[in-house]
Amino acid sequence: MTAEAKHTPGPWKARKATASVPTFHVRGGTGTVASVYGKTIERTEANALLIAAAPEMVVALQVAKKHYRLAINALGRSYRVGKGTATAQKHRADYERHVEIAEQAIDAAIAKAEGR
């Protein structure tokens, strides 16, 4: 899809650190990729979870881009062959499948970013 990533490969995980201020470390690969500090534990954790979701967000965007393009192509083919034909119905099913794959990838990345 794209050139090889230069960042630390995912998955990344946010973990609460032992510190006098709210602190989370985001770990990936063999070490820490980010340390997140803040005034409240809730906001600091939310920020760390968002950072930890970054690799999955990149993948979700790549998947969504690919499958939305395939969906648009399938929808165009369904209109070209004429409504109601078996071929048009197959292209429409392809369209719906590609949209669903894209949406699932996006939803999974959002869920991780939100800590779900």
FENJO-V737357 format. One record per helix or strand of 2 or more residues. SS is the DSSP state (h for helix, s for strand). FROM is the first residue (numbers start at 1). LEN is the number of residues. Records with the same first field share a line. If there is no record, write none. Layout:
SS->FROM-LEN + FROM-LEN
This chain:
s->12-5 + 22-7 + 31-8
h->41-12 + 54-28 + 86-28
